[in-house]
């Protein structure tokens, strides 16, 4: 579990007639990460373009699947991977038939969308007109007097009743409102309000419908309220039409949901099969493919391929560290239990460990939770985090939801449990010490009323805990680095690197000297002999690194004779710079862990401040301050503690040993999300 899974490489040759059955077997097992045969230098004479036909088919199927998926998304449906599909009885999709079916749905939806677009344009025009009527008014008492700043024109007049329909049709595409205000014999009287910019078009329409301008009676002159009512009624009617068209568009898809789900699943299976075949190299009668498989799956996959091809195959297995193994990079497969998934996410976000090196996930869990708990120690607030995490898990558990949010919710649960644990150690419950702390009274020390027989006496003791913790974390990182170096056979780096044995030796010596100074009241250093052994000797041995590198690579510079003085100065300068990096780097890395104590102290100080404010009031006000204060602390301090714990993990721990240059193992399976 502390190392990435062991991988094996398969090189296989099968007959062309068995291609489909073998492809189905590979997808059913879902354990192979394919690589191109060209990467391993395979000799495949007369090879057709590897997967050329399959690539075209893959693109066509993928595009069709995305179209179906887009329709399902309009209803908020996220299809699940076809993990339970029976490949032996799978349905082959008739692409042309399904394209025609989707084209029909899209055509009907497009017609509805076009109607919606036209209605929306009309709504925008009428809303603009209503806004301007509200701004400038529609009082016709002085209609003959035109105000130069107004954008609205108003006219009153009559048209023959037989032209009323043509009158309304002509104005429907313009932002205007026409209010019938009366009828006499065969003439209809109208109040017409329109935008001045459309005056020319309106005049043409009025002329073609027999418009006669007249003056309204006094009792009909103030029509602002009527204009607003008419505009609002028309807008409400248009909005209702919009909603009706939206429902019709959704209903088109709802009627086909069952078929859409089935087609999506069948297309997804076909897409995955085609994706596998794009990695095949095709000869005249055979198919060649290769890829990486977890070593423990080798036997199962061998049996599946032999069964699918009825024994007509050639399979060659190579271990990852074998000289016969090809390919540029071995994929990395994590081998952690599900409980560590949130912390594996943290590791993956930083990088993928190089194949064969340590996977830090198991150690990241206790280190991260310890740092978070020390910075955010409170039983009550921790229980709130646990509750929020549980709600997140319930919300993001549904298939199709991004796994990152689901894992983040579990991480919040774990952080909440850590807060509860450390809150019990410090006796804190929503900032109140309700019981005897299991370790020491953090709040009492910060508030200045510690117990006489307390384990910890002052803030400096709390800072010392953070320093001890930081030394432990850095030490673990150095040990992990040495293990990785040994596993990859970089022996010179094991000794002479700043993260190697000599660098660790200097760091350990520095720690001893620091503690010696503190324990002796800063009045003296260890004896000269111990100083030499602890710091001077490893520093001098580190000097051998640069001359070794120079003479080792001298043969790579033919015809170039370097000046001996210049070489000596370069070696000395590089040695001095590396020593400065070691001393300053390890010192800053260790002191950086003081932020763990700092945020813990800040957390307690905030709670003390909140209770002080609450005591200045009474009743409901006091209770409200306590509730809002705890919410503020949970939000701000919880976020700060999580970020700082992550920062310390990444930059003070991972940088000691982690080389995030690996390639993640992503086999093609029925559960694939890409």
Number of C-alpha atoms within 10 A of each C-alpha: 13 14 21 20 22 20 23 22 28 21 19 18 19 22 18 16 12 17 18 15 17 22 19 23 22 21 22 21 17 18 21 25 21 22 19 18 21 14 12 16 10 14 9 13 9 9 14 13 12 21 19 16 13 19 16 13 17 22 14 13 21 19 14 21 20 14 17 22 18 14 21 21 12 13 13 9 14 16 16 15 18 18 13 9 15 11 15 10 7 13 16 11 15 10 13 9 10 15 14 11 12 17 13 12 16 17 12 14 20 13 13 17 16 11 14 20 13 12 17 17 14 20 21 13 18 21 16 15 22 22 13 16 22 14 10 14 18 23 16 20 14 11 15 10 8 11 12 7 7 14 14 22 18 19 17 22 19 25 21 18 17 12 16 17 10 13 20 14 11 17 17 12 12 16 20 23 24 21 17 15 16 13 14 10 7 10 18 19 23 23 21 17 20 22 20 13 11 14 13 9 12 19 11 11 18 18 11 13 20 13 21 14 14 12 14 19 7 9 8 14 17 16 18 16 14 13 23 19 14 16 22 15 12 16 21 13 12 17 16 12 16 21 12 14 18 15 11 15 20 16 14 15 19 16 10 13 17 10 13 21 18 14 21 23 22 19 25 21 26 22 22 23 23 24 22 24 24 22 22 27 22 23 18 11 9 17 21 24 23 28 23 28 27 19 16 12 14 18 9 11 20 15 13 17 25 17 15 20 20 12 11 13 19 13 14 11 18 17 15 23 14 10 8 11 18 23 17 9 14 25 25 25 22 20 16 18 10 9 11 17 18 21 26 23 17 19 22 14 11 14 17 22 26 22 25 19 24 20 26 22 23 16 13 21 19 13 19 22 22 20 28 29 27 27 28 33 30 31 26 19 25 29 20 18 25 24 16 17 23 16 14 19 19 12 13 18 15 13 11 13 13 11 14 12 16 20 23 20 26 24 24 24 24 23 27 29 23 27 31 27 20 25 29 22 20 24 25 26 19 20 24 16 18 11 12 13 16 13 15 19 25 25 23 17 20 18 12 11 11 18 13 8 7 13 12 18 20 15 15 11 14 21 20 14 16 23 20 13 19 23 19 14 21 23 17 16 21 23 17 21 24 23 16 21 19 14 13 12 11 12 14 13 17 20 19 20 17 24 23 21 19 22 25 22 19 23 24 16 19 18 17 15 19 14 13 16 15 12 11 11 9 11 9 12 15 15 8 10 9 15 16 15 14 21 19 16 15 19 22 14 12 20 18 13 18 19 15 13 12 12 10 10 9 13 10 9 9 7 7 9 8 10 8 9 9 10 14 12 11 14 19 15 13 14 20 15 10 19 19 12 13 20 15 12 15 23 14 12 17 21 14 16 25 20 20 27 22 16 19 24 21 16 23 25 16 17 19 17 12 20 17 14 15 20 15 9 12 11 9 10 14 17 14 13 19 21 14 12 19 20 14 13 20 20 12 12 20 23 14 17 24 20 13 19 23 19 14 21 21 18 12 21 23 24 16 22 24 23 18 17 12 18 16 18 20 17 21 22 22 20 15 14 9 6
